[in-house]
Amino acid sequence: MTVARSAAHEQAVAAARARLAALPSDAPVRLKKRTSNLFRFRDGRGGLEVDGLDRVLHVDPEARTADVGGMTTYEDLVAATLPHGLMPLVVPQLKTITLGGAVVGLGIESTSFRDGLPHESVLSADVLTGAGEIVTAAPDNDAADLWAGLANSYGTLGYAVALRIELAPVQPFVRLRHVRFDDAASLAKAVEVIAVEHAYDGEAVDVVDGTVFGPTETASGRAEQYLTLGRMVSEAPSLSDYTGQDVYYRSIPRLADAAPDGVGVDHLSIHDYLWRWDTDWFWCSRALGAQHPAVRRLWPGRYRRSDVYRRLVALDRRLGLSERIQTRVTGAAGVEPIIQDVEVPVERLAEFLDFFHREIGISPVWVCPLRLRGHQTWPLYPLEPDRTYVNVGFWSDALLQPGMARDHHNRLIERTLMELEGHKSLYSTASYTREEFDALYGGAAYRGLKARYDPAGRLPDLYTKCVTG
């Protein structure tokens, strides 16, 4: 199954190959991209230019497939597929995540309880390998090992320059139910049922995620843990808009509290549903003041985007402004960024959240169920088929007390995950030892892939890139 290729795309691929070949053998190789959703911050100098690989090449409404350049953003892909009543099976929640990035770095969203992770809908991929070759990887050809090994490889085996992916039909609107749960254990039990039956309380569920504001809500003493269950529909009585003054995640408890049965109902267009988190990058824009009503009125709408917030965070990290202010105000020894997505087996979710509330204390946190689509295994991120996991996402800071290591909280999270049979994504801080890393992320399989597709070690090693930097 060959990806459609235009003349312009072929020229862009040839140029990328030539640039890779022209780099000195001892020069570090990494992509030079306009945007990044990694939280291993680096300067903007250098890098491999990949201009022209950011286009949607072809959408086939009959076959329900799309051919795309590897640097195409989901924002552009969704704009190309929605007019056909189609969407990628999994659309990561930030507009500037690229197709190639979601495949090699993992991605997740509210369809993942049914459709797994983005790499599972890849039918074939053209990969510029570390050896400088273009290899077409597919599940049924002689590069099937590379096709399976792309997931969680983070560009250390090669760069996906083009991909063919499956698409799914959509309705114009999504009907949301915000359901409150008394505790994490009852929420986890509901997730177990929904992940298998794709229904809850007699109604079909097409999308599901959740928001945990804490073990209890301080003012009322009532638990503030919600699942948001969505069903795609052809009509909606009215539509909400969270791109202006209203903030999406704040609507969840508000609508649930106002409902007589405690189940808040809302409707969004499918476009606004897919990007409901991007306007405020979940709740991260709160730290930048963009959720304050006065600031929000002055903050231009075109700049209420995750990529804008991310650039501001990068600037703050370089200048150390927030850390200096927080340590001066609190007397803490330092500030540790905790930007993580982790996967926990659903039966261990309550244990993890109890630990997290007690030891880390960040809120809110995002929860998103996940099951692999089938029985295909992915060697560098070895989740078990037919098992339900829950992604827990948290994006904030923790104060460091005197004597604490700079990665104290992140390391504590890693140790707890290992005890609970969990994993975490590698887009941010990681402190695993080499032995731990190899056990969690398919070390032996990775070395075999590296030897075949990057025998000279032209691209960075996965552990070096994701842990030691």
ZAMARGU-4260 file (C-alpha; in steps of 0.2 Angstrom, whole numbers, plus 5000, padded with zeros to 4 digits):
<rodrens>
0) 5000/5000/5000 | 5010/5015/4993 | 5008/5032/4999 | 5003/5045/4985 | 5018/5056/4981
5) 5017/5072/4971 | 5032/5079/4962 | 5034/5093/4975 | 5034/5080/4989 | 5047/5070/4980
10) 5058/5085/4978 | 5056/5089/4997 | 5061/5071/5001 | 5076/5072/4990 | 5081/5088/4998
15) 5080/5081/5015 | 5090/5066/5010 | 5103/5077/5003 | 5104/5088/5018 | 5106/5073/5029
20) 5120/5066/5019 | 5129/5083/5019 | 5129/5085/5038 | 5146/5081/5045 | 5147/5064/5052
25) 5150/5070/5070 | 5136/5083/5069 | 5121/5080/5080 | 5105/5076/5069 | 5088/5082/5074
30) 5073/5089/5065 | 5072/5108/5063 | 5053/5111/5065 | 5043/5127/5067 | 5034/5120/5082
35) 5037/5107/5095 | 5027/5099/5109 | 5042/5091/5117 | 5046/5097/5135 | 5065/5093/5133
40) 5069/5111/5129 | 5083/5115/5117 | 5089/5130/5108 | 5083/5133/5090 | 5100/5132/5081
45) 5105/5119/5069 | 5094/5104/5064 | 5089/5095/5048 | 5078/5106/5037 | 5063/5096/5031
50) 5053/5110/5021 | 5039/5104/5010 | 5035/5088/5020 | 5020/5097/5029 | 5006/5094/5016
55) 4991/5084/5015 | 4994/5074/4999 | 4978/5065/4996 | 4962/5061/5005 | 4952/5046/4998
60) 4934/5047/5005 | 4929/5030/4998 | 4944/5020/5005 | 4944/5032/5021 | 4962/5035/5020
65) 4974/5050/5019 | 4991/5052/5013 | 5001/5065/5022 | 5018/5072/5024 | 5026/5067/5040
70) 5027/5085/5046 | 5009/5089/5043 | 5000/5095/5058 | 4984/5088/5064 | 4976/5105/5062
75) 4979/5105/5044 | 4974/5086/5042 | 4958/5089/5051 | 4954/5104/5040 | 4956/5092/5025
80) 4946/5078/5031 | 4931/5085/5040 | 4924/5092/5024 | 4922/5073/5019 | 4914/5069/5035
85) 4930/5060/5041 | 4944/5062/5054 | 4959/5053/5059 | 4955/5038/5071 | 4964/5047/5085
90) 4967/5066/5085 | 4979/5072/5098 | 4972/5087/5107 | 4985/5100/5102 | 4984/5108/5085
95) 5002/5108/5080 | 5006/5090/5084 | 5012/5082/5068 | 5008/5066/5061 | 5025/5060/5061
100) 5028/5066/5079 | 5012/5057/5085 | 5018/5041/5078 | 5036/5041/5084 | 5032/5050/5100
105) 5015/5042/5104 | 4998/5052/5105 | 4982/5049/5114 | 4964/5056/5114 | 4947/5052/5119
110) 4944/5039/5105 | 4959/5029/5111 | 4948/5017/5122 | 4942/5011/5105 | 4955/5015/5092
115) 4971/5014/5102 | 4986/5026/5098 | 4989/5035/5082 | 5003/5023/5076 | 4990/5009/5075
120) 4980/5017/5061 | 4996/5019/5050 | 4995/5008/5035 | 5012/5012/5028 | 5026/5025/5031
125) 5040/5031/5021 | 5055/5033/5033 | 5071/5043/5030 | 5082/5031/5040 | 5098/5035/5049
130) 5107/5026/5035 | 5100/5040/5023 | 5089/5028/5014 | 5070/5030/5011 | 5062/5014/5017
135) 5043/5010/5015 | 5038/5002/5031 | 5021/4992/5031 | 5014/4978/5042 | 5016/4966/5027
140) 5033/4969/5019 | 5051/4966/5023 | 5052/4982/5034 | 5037/4977/5045 | 5049/4977/5060
145) 5052/4996/5057 | 5033/4999/5055 | 5031/4991/5072 | 5046/4999/5079 | 5042/5017/5075
150) 5031/5019/5089 | 5040/5027/5104 | 5056/5028/5094 | 5057/5048/5094 | 5066/5049/5078
155) 5081/5039/5083 | 5078/5026/5069 | 5072/5038/5056 | 5060/5052/5051 | 5043/5048/5044
160) 5042/5058/5028 | 5025/5052/5022 | 5012/5041/5030 | 4995/5033/5024 | 4983/5032/5038
165) 4965/5026/5041 | 4951/5038/5043 | 4934/5036/5053 | 4917/5044/5049 | 4910/5057/5060
170) 4894/5067/5063 | 4893/5086/5063 | 4891/5087/5082 | 4896/5079/5099 | 4884/5077/5113
175) 4893/5077/5130 | 4888/5070/5147 | 4899/5075/5161 | 4896/5062/5175 | 4903/5064/5192
180) 4910/5050/5203 | 4912/5049/5221 | 4929/5042/5221 | 4943/5036/5209 | 4938/5018/5212
185) 4920/5020/5205 | 4927/5030/5191 | 4939/5016/5186 | 4925/5003/5187 | 4915/5014/5175
190) 4930/5015/5163 | 4932/4996/5163 | 4914/4994/5157 | 4915/5008/5144 | 4931/5002/5137
195) 4924/4985/5133 | 4905/4989/5130 | 4907/5007/5122 | 4891/5012/5131 | 4886/5019/5148
200) 4869/5020/5157 | 4861/5014/5141 | 4869/5027/5129 | 4882/5024/5116 | 4899/5031/5120
205) 4910/5037/5105 | 4923/5047/5115 | 4928/5047/5133 | 4940/5056/5144 | 4940/5063/5162
210) 4945/5077/5173 | 4950/5074/5191 | 4950/5091/5201 | 4956/5082/5217 | 4950/5069/5229
215) 4937/5081/5236 | 4931/5098/5232 | 4936/5109/5247 | 4921/5120/5248 | 4907/5107/5247
220) 4917/5092/5252 | 4910/5083/5237 | 4921/5073/5226 | 4926/5082/5210 | 4930/5067/5198
225) 4922/5067/5181 | 4921/5057/5165 | 4915/5066/5150 | 4906/5054/5138 | 4903/5059/5121
230) 4891/5053/5107 | 4892/5059/5089 | 4875/5066/5083 | 4868/5074/5067 | 4859/5088/5076
235) 4861/5098/5092 | 4849/5110/5101 | 4862/5123/5104 | 4881/5124/5104 | 4894/5130/5116
240) 4909/5140/5112 | 4925/5138/5122 | 4936/5149/5111 | 4931/5165/5119 | 4928/5170/5137
245) 4922/5153/5143 | 4935/5139/5148 | 4931/5122/5143 | 4937/5112/5158 | 4928/5124/5170
250) 4912/5120/5162 | 4913/5102/5167 | 4909/5104/5186 | 4898/5119/5182 | 4886/5110/5171
255) 4886/5094/5182 | 4882/5104/5197 | 4867/5113/5188 | 4859/5097/5182 | 4846/5089/5193
260) 4853/5072/5191 | 4871/5077/5192 | 4875/5074/5174 | 4879/5089/5164 | 4875/5089/5146
265) 4883/5100/5132 | 4885/5100/5113 | 4900/5105/5103 | 4903/5105/5084 | 4915/5091/5079
270) 4928/5103/5075 | 4927/5112/5092 | 4926/5096/5101 | 4943/5090/5093 | 4951/5106/5098
275) 4942/5109/5115 | 4958/5108/5125 | 4970/5118/5113 | 4963/5135/5117 | 4969/5134/5135
280) 4981/5119/5133 | 4971/5110/5146 | 4973/5122/5161 | 4991/5127/5158 | 4986/5145/5151
285) 4980/5148/5169 | 4998/5150/5175 | 5000/5163/5161 | 4986/5173/5166 | 4976/5169/5150
290) 4961/5162/5160 | 4959/5178/5170 | 4943/5187/5163 | 4952/5204/5162 | 4968/5197/5154
295) 4957/5185/5142 | 4948/5200/5135 | 4964/5208/5130 | 4973/5192/5124 | 4969/5191/5105
300) 4959/5175/5101 | 4972/5170/5088 | 4985/5169/5101 | 4974/5157/5113 | 4983/5142/5106
305) 4994/5129/5113 | 5009/5133/5102 | 5009/5151/5109 | 5008/5146/5127 | 5022/5133/5124
310) 5033/5146/5117 | 5030/5157/5132 | 5034/5142/5144 | 5050/5140/5134 | 5055/5158/5136
315) 5051/5157/5155 | 5062/5141/5157 | 5077/5150/5148 | 5075/5166/5159 | 5070/5157/5175
320) 5058/5170/5180 | 5044/5159/5187 | 5056/5149/5197 | 5065/5165/5205 | 5048/5172/5210
325) 5041/5156/5217 | 5057/5152/5227 | 5057/5170/5234 | 5039/5170/5239 | 5038/5152/5246
330) 5056/5150/5252 | 5058/5134/5243 | 5074/5127/5237 | 5069/5126/5219 | 5054/5122/5207
335) 5053/5106/5198 | 5043/5106/5181 | 5031/5090/5181 | 5025/5089/5163 | 5020/5071/5161
340) 5008/5058/5153 | 5008/5041/5161 | 4999/5025/5157 | 4992/5015/5172 | 4982/4999/5171
345) 4964/5003/5175 | 4964/4992/5190 | 4978/5002/5198 | 4971/5019/5193 | 4964/5022/5211
350) 4981/5018/5219 | 4990/5029/5207 | 4978/5044/5210 | 4979/5042/5229 | 4998/5042/5228
355) 4998/5057/5216 | 4986/5068/5227 | 4996/5064/5242 | 5014/5066/5236 | 5013/5077/5221
360) 4997/5088/5224 | 4995/5095/5206 | 4977/5098/5200 | 4967/5096/5189 | 4973/5080/5181
365) 4967/5073/5164 | 4962/5054/5163 | 4960/5046/5146 | 4956/5027/5144 | 4967/5017/5131
370) 4966/5000/5124 | 4976/4993/5109 | 4965/4991/5094 | 4970/4973/5091 | 4983/4960/5095
375) 4998/4968/5086 | 5011/4972/5099 | 5023/4987/5098 | 5040/4983/5105 | 5046/5000/5111
380) 5030/5003/5121 | 5025/4986/5126 | 5006/4988/5132 | 4996/4972/5133 | 4982/4968/5121
385) 4965/4966/5128 | 4970/4976/5144 | 4963/4993/5148 | 4975/5007/5153 | 4971/5025/5159
390) 4982/5039/5153 | 4985/5052/5167 | 4991/5069/5162 | 4998/5082/5173 | 5006/5098/5168
395) 5013/5110/5182 | 5027/5113/5194 | 5031/5106/5212 | 5041/5115/5225 | 5058/5107/5230
400) 5063/5107/5248 | 5081/5108/5254 | 5090/5092/5250 | 5079/5086/5236 | 5086/5082/5220
405) 5081/5092/5205 | 5071/5077/5198 | 5064/5072/5215 | 5045/5072/5211 | 5047/5065/5193
410) 5058/5051/5200 | 5045/5047/5213 | 5032/5046/5200 | 5043/5034/5189 | 5046/5022/5204
415) 5027/5022/5208 | 5023/5018/5190 | 5035/5003/5190 | 5027/4996/5205 | 5010/4998/5197
420) 5015/4990/5180 | 5014/5007/5171 | 5023/5017/5158 | 5026/5035/5154 | 5028/5045/5138
425) 5045/5051/5135 | 5042/5069/5128 | 5047/5077/5144 | 5059/5073/5159 | 5064/5055/5162
430) 5076/5049/5175 | 5076/5030/5172 | 5093/5020/5174 | 5098/5012/5158 | 5092/4995/5165
435) 5075/5001/5170 | 5073/5010/5153 | 5078/4994/5143 | 5065/4984/5153 | 5051/4996/5150
440) 5054/5002/5132 | 5060/4986/5123 | 5079/4989/5124 | 5084/4972/5116 | 5072/4975/5101
445) 5077/4993/5100 | 5095/4988/5098 | 5091/4976/5084 | 5081/4990/5075 | 5095/5002/5077
450) 5108/4990/5070 | 5097/4987/5054 | 5091/5005/5050 | 5105/5016/5058 | 5120/5005/5059
455) 5133/5019/5060 | 5123/5027/5074 | 5120/5043/5064 | 5104/5047/5074 | 5104/5049/5093
460) 5102/5034/5104 | 5084/5033/5112 | 5090/5033/5130 | 5102/5047/5127 | 5089/5057/5118
465) 5075/5055/5131 | 5085/5053/5147 | 5103/5059/5148 | 5100/5073/5134
</rodrens>
